[in-house]
Amino acid sequence: MAEQAISLVVISDKIIFDENHFRSFENFTIEDTKLLFGTLFLNLIENLNHRQPESDLIIYAEKNDIDSIQTTLTELQTKKYELFFYNSAPELTFLFNKTISYRNIIIVYADVMGVSISLIDEILNLLNTDENTIVIGTSKNSSVCLVGFNHQTESLLKAIQFSERDYSKLLALLKTEEHFIHTLNGLVRVHDVHSFKELYDDLSQKKSIEYCSQEMHEKFTHLFVEYKDLLK
């Protein structure tokens, strides 16, 4: 399998940098909300950027974040990427058209922790087959964190688009076509107080060094100290 046949897609399905247009997370300040979700995004891009051999990277984000994300990608010296923006909500038809020439595609959401280079390689190994295969990465509360696939169909597009990142809904919508489904558990999707605690627990484990650098750890540590009452 040629590496140019692999596309890694990062979707930010909400505003993460433009503090004039997003709502605060729980009782976080605007600045700390930006730090939380901005660091999750940075951490993910940093991991994908370090993967060898290189894969094509597509980033799909809300238009109000355009300047901040472009600056971030430059600072991280991100390689071989394309950057696209949506106006109100991500449109998967657009993404499917952009990735139609790729054999293997992995879509990862930007509010996720736990995506290591080894995990990406594991997913690609599962997709490297002649059978129609889908790999779904989930959090403990059954939120969809990533979806990998080696084929494109209208029903697959609609299943991802309309499942609202709910694992059970996604499985129900995928029943309309034949394929092998692999599920990988244990990722963290940060979207409420409970998942903020999960992030803390996850980054407290030694294994997290595989997908969260010391620099990124320090950014999160500031938040854990600042909002320690949420961790009780």
C-alpha positions in Angstrom: 0.0 0.0 0.0 1.5 3.3 -1.1 1.6 6.0 1.6 0.2 8.6 -0.7 -3.1 6.6 -0.5 -3.5 7.6 3.1 -5.4 10.7 4.2 -5.7 11.8 7.8 -8.6 14.3 8.4 -9.0 16.4 11.5 -12.5 17.9 11.9 -13.0 20.7 14.4 -16.8 20.7 14.8 -16.9 23.8 16.9 -15.1 27.1 17.2 -11.9 26.6 19.3 -9.8 29.7 18.9 -12.0 32.7 18.2 -13.0 33.8 21.7 -15.5 36.3 20.3 -17.7 33.6 18.9 -17.6 30.6 21.2 -19.2 29.8 24.5 -17.3 29.1 27.7 -16.8 25.4 28.6 -18.6 24.7 31.9 -17.5 27.4 34.4 -14.2 28.0 32.6 -13.1 31.5 31.6 -13.1 32.4 27.9 -9.3 32.2 27.9 -9.1 28.8 29.6 -11.8 27.5 27.3 -9.6 28.5 24.4 -6.6 26.9 26.1 -8.4 23.6 26.7 -9.7 23.0 23.2 -6.8 24.8 21.5 -4.3 22.5 23.3 -6.4 19.4 22.4 -6.2 20.5 18.7 -2.5 21.4 18.9 -1.7 18.0 20.6 -3.5 16.1 17.9 -1.8 18.0 15.0 1.6 17.6 16.7 1.1 13.8 16.9 -0.1 13.4 13.3 2.7 15.7 12.0 5.3 13.4 13.5 4.1 10.3 11.8 6.6 8.6 9.5 6.3 8.0 6.7 4.3 11.2 6.1 0.6 11.1 5.2 -1.6 13.7 3.6 -3.3 15.8 6.3 -6.6 17.6 5.8 -7.9 20.0 8.4 -11.5 21.1 8.3 -12.6 23.9 10.8 -15.0 26.7 11.4 -14.2 29.8 9.3 -13.8 32.1 12.4 -10.7 30.1 13.4 -8.9 30.5 10.0 -6.2 32.9 11.1 -5.4 31.2 14.4 -5.2 27.8 12.8 -3.0 29.0 10.0 -0.6 30.6 12.4 -0.6 27.4 14.6 0.2 25.1 11.6 3.1 27.4 10.6 4.5 27.4 14.1 4.3 23.6 14.3 6.0 23.3 10.9 3.1 21.1 9.7 3.9 19.2 6.5 1.7 18.2 3.6 -1.6 19.7 4.7 -4.7 21.2 3.2 -6.9 23.6 5.2 -10.6 24.0 4.5 -13.3 25.9 6.4 -17.1 25.6 6.8 -19.6 28.4 7.6 -22.0 26.9 10.1 -21.5 23.1 10.4 -19.1 20.5 8.8 -20.3 19.1 5.5 -19.1 15.6 4.9 -20.0 15.6 1.3 -17.4 18.2 0.8 -14.8 16.1 2.7 -15.7 12.9 0.8 -15.2 14.7 -2.5 -11.8 16.0 -1.3 -10.6 12.5 -0.2 -12.2 10.3 -2.9 -8.9 9.4 -4.5 -7.5 8.0 -1.2 -7.6 4.3 -0.4 -7.6 4.7 3.4 -9.1 7.7 5.3 -9.1 8.3 9.0 -11.3 11.1 10.3 -10.4 12.3 13.8 -12.3 15.0 15.8 -10.3 17.8 17.3 -11.6 17.5 20.9 -10.1 14.0 21.4 -7.2 12.8 23.5 -5.4 9.5 23.0 -4.6 9.4 19.3 -1.0 8.2 19.1 1.1 7.3 16.1 0.9 3.7 17.0 -3.0 3.9 17.1 -3.0 5.4 13.6 -0.8 2.6 12.4 -3.1 0.0 14.0 -6.1 1.5 12.3 -4.3 1.5 8.9 -3.4 -2.2 9.4 -7.0 -3.0 9.9 -8.0 -1.0 6.8 -5.3 -2.6 4.6 -7.7 -5.2 3.2 -9.7 -5.8 0.1 -12.9 -6.0 2.2 -15.0 -3.0 3.0 -13.8 -2.1 6.5 -14.7 0.6 9.0 -12.8 1.3 12.2 -14.6 3.4 14.9 -12.7 4.9 17.9 -14.9 5.7 20.9 -14.7 7.2 24.3 -15.9 5.6 27.5 -19.3 7.3 27.2 -19.7 6.0 23.6 -18.9 9.2 21.8 -17.4 8.7 18.4 -13.9 10.1 18.4 -12.6 8.9 15.0 -13.8 6.9 12.0 -11.5 5.1 9.6 -12.6 3.5 6.3 -11.3 2.1 3.0 -14.4 2.7 0.9 -16.8 5.6 0.3 -20.5 5.2 -0.1 -23.5 7.6 0.3 -24.8 5.5 3.2 -21.4 5.7 5.0 -21.3 9.5 4.5 -24.9 9.9 5.9 -24.2 7.6 8.8 -21.2 9.7 9.9 -23.0 13.0 9.2 -26.2 12.2 11.0 -25.0 10.0 13.9 -24.2 13.1 16.0 -21.1 11.3 17.1 -23.2 8.8 19.0 -21.8 5.3 18.7 -25.1 3.5 18.9 -26.7 5.8 16.3 -23.7 5.3 14.0 -24.0 1.5 14.2 -27.7 1.7 13.5 -27.2 3.9 10.4 -24.4 1.6 9.1 -26.7 -1.4 8.9 -27.7 -0.5 5.4 -24.4 -1.8 3.8 -22.1 -4.8 4.2 -18.7 -4.2 5.8 -16.5 -5.3 8.6 -16.6 -3.0 11.7 -13.8 -2.8 14.2 -14.3 -0.8 17.4 -11.4 0.6 19.4 -12.3 2.0 22.9 -10.6 4.1 25.5 -10.2 7.5 23.8 -11.3 10.7 25.6 -13.7 13.2 24.1 -13.8 16.4 26.2 -17.3 17.9 26.1 -18.5 18.1 29.8 -17.3 18.0 33.4 -17.2 14.2 33.5 -15.0 14.0 30.4 -12.7 16.7 31.9 -12.2 14.3 34.8 -11.5 11.5 32.3 -8.9 13.7 30.6 -7.2 14.3 34.0 -7.2 10.5 34.8 -5.9 9.7 31.3 -3.0 12.2 31.4 -2.1 10.9 34.9 -1.1 7.6 33.4 2.4 7.0 32.1 1.1 5.7 28.7 -0.1 9.2 27.9 3.5 10.3 27.0 2.9 8.3 23.7 0.3 10.9 22.6 0.8 14.0 24.8 4.2 15.7 25.0 5.6 17.2 28.1 4.9 20.7 26.8 1.2 19.8 26.2 1.0 18.1 29.6 2.1 21.4 31.2 -0.7 23.3 29.5 -3.3 20.8 30.7 -1.8 20.8 34.2 -2.5 24.5 34.5 -6.2 23.8 33.8 -6.2 20.9 36.3 -4.8 23.1 39.0 -7.1 26.0 38.1 -10.2 23.8 38.1 -9.3 21.2 40.7 -12.8 21.4 42.2 -14.2 19.9 39.0 -11.9 16.8 39.5 -13.4 15.8 42.9 
